[in-house]
């Protein structure tokens, strides 16, 4: 048990389990059960969404919607059948049946074929001092995904996953607490998948059959049990509903999909100018330069170092003229500096915006600026203030904000005093204080309850601030810490990874599990943050990085430089080629962002997402799909030039050679350093654009569709790429279909829909291995045929 729980009143006392059902009361949407002193309630929120709540002592607390965007009453009512028998109470919707046994109060769900899922184990629900728990049966063949930010492989069966945000410095495959805490998972077996969102912000933990094989335990240090069961049957439906519940991302600006370059730190204006120059002269595309903590004056947030960055407005303007956006880091720790005219500290103190301990004293920790105090982002007034502070940055052209150290990290660096270990006191009260007309007292909570929300609420404050400050212009927000629903406010990177092959390997399952936790815009530091990459590792990492929804290279202070050109000509060429490919694929990737924003679908997907009934995909962690068509099987080991690739059922094409395979099959791919094996499903349609040095270098004058013979359909999404006009329906979609027989392949292009007009351009339709046709894009429908046999 981590040290910070020393104070929590948990013990090893036995669990008290729930009593039998004594009284049942059917409401419009909710069935209430009296079980001795306890109360259970089951609500039907959608045909595939059930909420279960249990209050051990019968009194439900008023709940706050920190992660959940829709209150129960806000869901459109769905019809369901309700039946009582001598032994059970049953609730049946269009897609599932929930059965509660009167005697044991055990809950079991069934799909329409009668298969059980999310079934309570012998003991279903219980509590002891300071904790509540539920136990579910793990079915034979069931595998577990999601759980937010997790190292290791894809499937989490037999592991223990704790949800408590933590600066996970030096993390490895056995690390449990990470920067993000997302108490959500998906359980999958052939023909059946379901998800559970454990609705608790307190410390919580999933034990997925580790303590007791075959039993999944979910425990929280809160006072009541509250979870949502989401039926699939496939992961896509689960994520659709889960992101309906916890929210979806808004579209980032298109430039945020380009390549980002970062280092701790590019510590002066001249170094940043040189960096930008290198990218352009070497013709390596790059859109974003990040400035790490050394741009500040003595690590004071919202300041600039007059020595190293004497003229930030000019720097940012010059970078913008050269096609670069600037992103600056912001940490939550505000330098404790009374009477020094530091506006952030002064304003925060004057308005009482910083967290105070239970005794009323300011709470402080030690971070970059030494002694630091922490804004209470749970309060809307503090979020508003902090969001507005970004004005000094946006006024001089900063286009995005990188939120760091917001677990919050306070004790783990060599700047603490006398080796004293400092934890955020769990009894600190956060949130709006006192009851006023506009501020219900229920928004205040102990840090124990809201610790996990610190990063989320900081990111929210930042995103809302940038929204106010930038008007109709989209911005980019990045955060290290977060909780369920973080996708609404920010993109996320996986913190301080290391320049190790293992970390390259784990990056794909990590990002896939984030995607399966509702967070699609994610990335890992390319090249590894800590340590020094070899040339080979760097080349391989850039290939994999091309697939990350957030493609950012970053490296730590006192490591060797990690820019694409520092490893010699051969690696520079590889980096250029793969960054070029990223830019060529931008129409495809941008459409995936739109899908994520409208349906909650991940951008980077494990194969099980599209092949949920193929058990061979259940533990396949080292192949990924970018969208539904493009599959990569990267190399993540030194000296390796061949690897086994699994191609699931269907026809597949090698991206590079057009060679055709019929799955399911295992093949041996040849992958010299220049080559990351890539495949496309038959019927795949991949829209591509010319290479540009940055996203807005010039209007898109050519759009190429790479069509892979077979049967398939695809919808391309486009808009202006940088404003919120798309939210007022100013966008365009284009539907394409392909079908092939022995003699010909036909590509049908429907008339463009929507009210955004692309620039004048040529459309080139290449049927891979057959030939291409082109025409000016006038938005009308066409049917193109390509004869394969003359
Ligand atoms: C943290 C961040 C890292 C950053 C460094 C300095 O370690 O995770 O990305 O470079 O702080 O700000």
Boltz pocket constraint, residues with backbone or C-beta under 6 A from the ligand:
constraints:
  - pocket:
      binder: B
      contacts: [[A, 263], [A, 264], [A, 292], [A, 293], [A, 329], [A, 404], [A, 405], [A, 480], [A, 495], [A, 496], [A, 529], [A, 554], [A, 555], [A, 556]]
      max_distance: 6.0
